[in-house]
Amino acid sequence: MLTLGTAAAALLTGCTSEVEGSASFSGEPRALPDAELQEAFCSDAPVLLQDILTDLGATATDPASAVETLDDVVGRMQELEPPSDVADEWERFITAISDMRDLLATVDPTDPTPDPELAEQVQDLQPELTEAGTAIDEWGQANC
């Protein structure tokens, strides 16, 4: 669980360093032109990512909630429609988080015995999370 929080913190810090408030996303994806999607993504994504970072941080004290939290995170991320030039990276990021959720769903959070295989599998996911997150952050810095 600590690895998940550490990876999320490192990944999301650049995207969320100046964001305050809380994101609220609901409804169906909008069918907007790319310029409008970019404007919405640039304003909504940092707030969403900050909320996600906060939610993931809470799993450090309640590891049993990690799968449910990640499921919620994936759902909220899927509701945010990115502009086409960052859509592949956004989908890659969502897929990596979904893979993390699915991996953690196989673990008994009440078992105090460290699982070296799980640690290795989590580490295997970190490059994908980091690369996708970095690409999104770089796109945001250049376009927002």
Buried (B, 14 or more C-beta within 10 A) or exposed (E): BEBBBBBBEBBBBBBBEEBEEEBEBEEEEEEBEEEEBBBBBBEBBBBBBBBBBEBBEEBEEEBEBBBEBBBBBBEBBBBBBBBEEBBEBBBBBBBBBBBBBEBBEEBEBEEEEEEEEBEEBBEEBBEBBBBBBBBBBEBBEEEE
